[in-house]
Amino acid sequence: MELKEAQRFMKAARVRAGYSQEQIAEKLGVARNTVVYYEQKPWSLPLECFVILSELYGEDFTNVFMAEKLYHKYN
């Protein structure tokens, strides 16, 4: 998954689930600008945030991003 595609995916998943960046920031216990950063650089998300967002968004995207991260790490 290319970076731009991953960025669109993260934002689209949040919007589909009906959350604002402020609401997600509150749920993750981070500042809103951190959520902006995570949407711009999805691979920078800590694993525990992936799990929380996966549950909040109703999406199973942890495997997609982790597989991509591992691929780039070892290839």
N, C-alpha and C positions, 0 to 999 in steps of 0.2 A: 504494500500500500504506500503510495507516494505521500509526501508530507501534506500537500494541498488537499488531497483526498481525505487524509486522516483528520485534518483540521475541519473540513466540511462535515465529516462524519460526526465528530465530537459535538459541534454546534447543533447539527440537525437532530442528534439524539436528545440533547438537552431541550431543544424547542419542541420536539414531538412529545416529550414527557411533560411539557407544560411548566418548565422551570426557568426562572431568570438566573443570570449569573450571580446576583446577590443571594438568591435562595440557595443555590448550590454552595456558595462560599460559606453560608451559615451552616449547612449540613456537614460540610467537610471541616469546619472550624478554621477556615483560612480567610484571608482578605479577598475581596472581589478581583483585585488585580492578579492574584494567584490563579484564579479560575481562568482569567483571560490568558495568562501565560500557559496554563495547561491546555487550553484549546488551541493555542498557537504551536505548542510543542508537546503533542500528546504522549510522546515517548518519555517525557520527563516526569510523568505521573508516578508517584509511589504506588506500589502494588495494592496497598490497603485502600487507596483512593479509587483504583480501578474496580475493586470489589464493590465499594459503596456506590459508585456511579453506575455500575452494571445493574445493581439492584434498583436504584432510583429510576434509571431510564428504562428498565425492563429490557435491556439489551445484553446479549452474551458476547461482548467484544473483547474481553480480557485475552482470550486465546489468539485473536487476530493480532493485537498489538504485541503481545509477548512473543509470538512466533516471528513476527517481523523484527523485533528487537534482537532476538537470539540469532536470527539469520544474519543480520548485519554485524553482530558481534563476532560470529565465527566464520564468516565468509569474506 
